[in-house]
Amino acid sequence: MDIEQKQNEFIDHFVKRASSLKGSALASVVTEATSHPSLFAFSEILAVPDVVELEGTEHSVYLDVLRLFAYGTWSDYTSNSGRLPELGSDQALKLKQLTVLTLAETNKVLPYDQLMQELDVTNVRELEDFLINECMYAGIVRGKLDQLRRCFEVQFAAGRDLKPEQLGSMIQTLSNWLTTSDNLSVSIQEKIKWADNMSGLDKKHRKEVEERVEDVKKSLSSKADIDIRGHEEVYSEPGGVMDYEEDRSRPKRRRHPIS
């Protein structure tokens, strides 16, 4: 089971908890959700009415933390750390993992220099250990570390929550994909129809050839029968060759002496 499937049960768990709490009581839910090692999606928690109601209140900072983990990166946190609560070690690790996912959304080859800058990592060894132990082993990405080119080649990356402003673009992308799929389906059906027609023509041609062969065989057989009957008639006509046995059975004529 991949990371995107495994976390569904955790999402349901935190949504139920958030739905039963209000105000400052939601702080514990937010902290636990953003620290959980197998949870990488937060839009469902953000949509809980009691969480939405935090907007504009003295507890809105918890809503900001959830939005950071749903849509933001480590650099977003460091840029706004003055108005956000300090993150625990598990939260910091989670946000850096999410940062890798964000970078992998737009580029399948991530330079080491870019990753070290975005993750506040000081050397290549630390970066590679992070990518291997905290990302690939966690199942959120798959890829290849290219030490010679100093880059990480992404083969798979788990999806992140979509920002509200990204929905229109995503809908358009899916619409384009659906149109392309429909056109491809029509093309495939036409190819299948063409193949069926060609197969039918081939069968018809094969049948015609077989019928012609049979006609030729019959024609040759008939000609052979006529030739045989013609020979039989020649040898059975009167005045023809007399049967030897019949000739022997006839009495011989006597010859009279000539005087």
Helices and strands as residue ranges (DSSP letters): H 3-6, H 8-19, G 23-25, H 26-35, H 43-46, H 49-52, H 60-71, H 74-79, H 89-106, E 109-111, H 112-119, H 124-129, I 130-136, E 141-146, E 151-157, G 164-166, H 167-236, H 244-249
